[in-house]
Amino acid sequence: MTKSIILVGAGGHAVSCANVLVSLQYKIAAIVSPEPPASRKFLYYPHFRTIEEAASGEASFFCLAIGHNHTRSNVAEQIIEKYGKESLPPIIHPFAHIAESAEVAPGAVVMPKAVIGAEVSIGLGCLVNTSASIDHESTMNEYSSLAPGVCTGGNILLGARSAICLGAHIVNNISVGEDAVVGASSLVLRDVSALSVWYGSPARHIRQRIPSDQYM
């Protein structure tokens, strides 16, 4: 039976999420975004500015299609408060590889060719993007994200809402603090402090940030 779902977000990341939903045979019942969708792909779906308006229809599930971690966390908490965690199924592309011992929490999105290793925990509302890999016994805390092509070793701890950007690499046994950002193509060899931006090979501290900042 085809399940209906509401896509929350209408930017480039939402286009990728829609592709995963189609692969999983979901029916996209509506798009939620404060602004009109940028992609022509979304012009054929009903568009609502608020979650409450969209949820008045047939769908009882939501897909968190918002790329910015802080924004995604705020929207997710609103959905959970009103509709419960069960309204946020994990969205996992059929071409992702998930170890049997791994756990993927509600609201997480796992893109094609992602690899999630043994005993890995993917938290609430996390994003594991295309061809990203996270190795054994690692933890992604809630609303953290791996951009396309990220590769981590084992025993990694990613703090809530932390963002590892395009193609970055993290060696074994590293902790990344809450709301931290690791820049694209960086090589992380030591722990990353919370609320900071790190960049380079090897990565070094560049500046502090607040959670609502853009990543770089």
Secondary structure, 3 states (H helix, E strand, C coil): CCEEEEEECCCHHHHHHHHHHHHCCEEEEEEECCCCCCCHHHHHCCEECCHHHHCCCCCCEEEECCCCHHHHHHHHHHHHHHHCHHHCCCEECCCCEECCCCEECCCCEECCCCEECCCCEECCCCEECCCCEECCCCEECCCCEECCCCEECCCCEECCCCEECCCCEECCCCEECCCCEECCCCEECCCECCCEEEEECCEEEEEECCCCCCCC
